[in-house]
């Protein structure tokens, strides 16, 4: 069963991310992080049907 959370990261230090960004000056804070990179050659999900949402539906640019 696939849940969509196969590669979830948890337990990150949000205050550490806030400390290296300029977000405090803008009254913002870190609430989520995402890994960006390349798929492994043996990735079993590479041929699964993908769900693509418009970027505007889940990202807010500040």
Backbone bond lengths (Angstrom), bond angles and torsions (degrees), N, CA, C in turn:
res aa  C-N    CA-C-N  psi(-1)  N-CA   C-N-CA  omega(-1)  CA-C   N-CA-C  phi
1 X - - - 1.443 - - 1.528 108.89 -
2 X 1.311 116.80 130.06 1.458 121.86 178.39 1.514 109.26 -101.18
3 X 1.317 116.04 134.46 1.459 119.95 -177.27 1.511 113.04 -111.19
4 X 1.319 117.82 -11.64 1.459 120.36 -175.39 1.516 112.24 89.87
5 X 1.324 116.85 0.48 1.460 120.78 -178.01 1.524 111.46 -119.87
6 X 1.324 117.12 34.95 1.456 120.80 -175.85 1.523 113.06 -67.92
7 X 1.328 117.81 -26.35 1.461 120.64 -176.51 1.524 111.91 -127.34
8 X 1.317 116.35 39.66 1.461 120.79 -178.61 1.519 110.28 -73.54
9 X 1.336 115.77 137.29 1.460 121.26 173.03 1.518 107.53 -100.85
10 X 1.302 116.43 138.09 1.451 119.19 176.95 1.518 109.62 -139.11
11 X 1.304 115.45 163.89 1.451 120.23 177.30 1.514 114.29 77.39
12 X 1.336 118.67 22.98 1.457 119.84 178.48 1.526 109.58 -77.88
13 X 1.309 116.55 155.62 1.465 122.85 -178.63 1.528 109.02 -91.18
14 X 1.328 116.27 93.29 1.468 121.30 -176.17 1.520 111.64 -59.67
15 X 1.322 118.17 -38.66 1.469 119.80 -178.90 1.528 111.25 -66.34
16 X 1.333 117.76 -30.26 1.466 120.20 176.53 1.528 110.27 -67.51
17 X 1.333 116.97 -41.40 1.466 119.94 175.90 1.523 110.67 -63.20
18 X 1.325 116.43 -42.22 1.463 120.28 178.48 1.520 110.72 -61.75
19 X 1.330 116.41 -34.10 1.460 121.01 -178.64 1.519 113.85 -68.90
20 X 1.341 118.07 -26.21 1.469 119.76 -179.40 1.525 111.87 -98.94
21 X 1.309 116.47 -0.13 1.467 119.96 177.66 1.526 109.17 -110.15
22 X 1.299 115.99 175.04 1.465 121.08 176.76 1.524 110.20 -100.29
23 X 1.323 117.22 22.79 1.452 121.07 -173.75 1.520 113.34 -71.26
24 X 1.343 117.79 -31.33 1.469 119.12 -179.38 1.519 111.05 -59.22
25 X 1.329 116.60 -39.42 1.462 120.55 179.67 1.526 111.68 -64.85
26 X 1.326 116.84 -22.80 1.465 121.55 -179.58 1.527 111.34 -100.65
27 X 1.333 116.84 9.24 1.464 123.23 -178.95 1.533 111.75 58.72
28 X 1.353 116.27 40.93 1.459 123.05 178.07 1.516 108.77 -118.55
29 X 1.336 117.00 163.88 1.463 121.04 176.12 1.522 110.25 -147.03
30 X 1.316 116.12 157.54 1.457 122.59 179.82 1.525 109.45 -78.35
31 X 1.333 116.60 130.74 1.459 120.64 176.90 1.530 112.45 -125.63
32 X 1.343 116.99 -16.79 1.459 120.43 180.00 1.526 108.50 -152.75
33 X 1.328 116.43 150.20 1.463 121.47 174.40 1.528 107.95 -129.14
34 X 1.310 116.18 157.76 1.463 120.98 179.60 1.521 109.65 -137.89
35 X 1.312 115.57 139.25 1.460 121.05 176.06 1.525 108.95 -86.62
36 X 1.309 116.29 137.24 1.460 121.71 178.19 1.520 107.41 -125.38
37 X 1.312 116.83 131.58 1.459 119.01 -179.00 1.515 111.35 -178.44
38 X 1.323 115.88 -153.07 1.453 122.13 -177.24 1.522 110.18 -112.61
39 X 1.312 116.28 148.23 1.458 122.40 179.40 1.528 110.19 -72.99
40 X 1.301 115.74 143.93 1.459 121.36 175.19 1.527 109.21 -72.01
41 X 1.301 117.23 146.86 1.469 121.90 -178.81 1.528 111.60 -58.95
42 X 1.328 117.86 -32.49 1.463 121.25 -178.16 1.534 113.14 -94.52
43 X 1.332 117.81 18.46 1.464 122.60 179.76 1.523 110.68 -61.80
44 X 1.315 116.86 114.18 1.456 121.83 -178.89 1.518 113.75 -71.45
45 X 1.327 118.12 -13.98 1.464 121.97 -178.63 1.529 113.23 -94.39
46 X 1.319 117.16 -1.02 1.461 119.16 -171.96 1.526 114.21 -62.41
47 X 1.316 118.20 -22.78 1.463 119.89 -179.36 1.529 112.60 -106.42
48 X 1.319 116.86 4.83 1.467 120.36 178.28 1.531 109.68 -71.07
49 X 1.324 115.63 151.47 1.465 119.95 178.13 1.530 108.94 -62.92
50 X 1.308 116.53 132.73 1.461 122.34 -177.98 1.524 110.26 -97.07
51 X 1.308 115.43 148.10 1.460 122.03 174.87 1.517 106.82 -110.18
52 X 1.297 116.51 123.31 1.465 121.14 -178.92 1.516 109.30 -120.47
53 X 1.320 116.28 121.72 1.460 121.94 176.04 1.519 108.25 -106.02
54 X 1.320 117.34 152.90 1.461 118.84 174.74 1.530 109.93 -61.05
55 X 1.300 117.57 137.59 1.456 122.80 -178.07 1.525 111.68 -52.94
56 X 1.325 117.41 -38.05 1.463 121.52 -178.16 1.526 112.39 -62.99
57 X 1.329 117.59 -21.19 1.462 120.85 -178.13 1.524 113.34 -74.85
58 X 1.336 118.20 -20.02 1.460 118.25 -177.32 1.521 115.00 -138.33
59 X 1.328 118.46 2.74 1.464 121.42 177.72 1.515 108.94 -125.75
60 X 1.323 115.74 132.21 1.460 120.14 174.55 1.512 108.42 -113.75
61 X 1.308 116.55 122.02 1.454 121.77 179.00 1.519 108.72 -87.35
62 X 1.330 115.22 128.65 1.477 119.79 179.75 1.500 110.38 -115.63
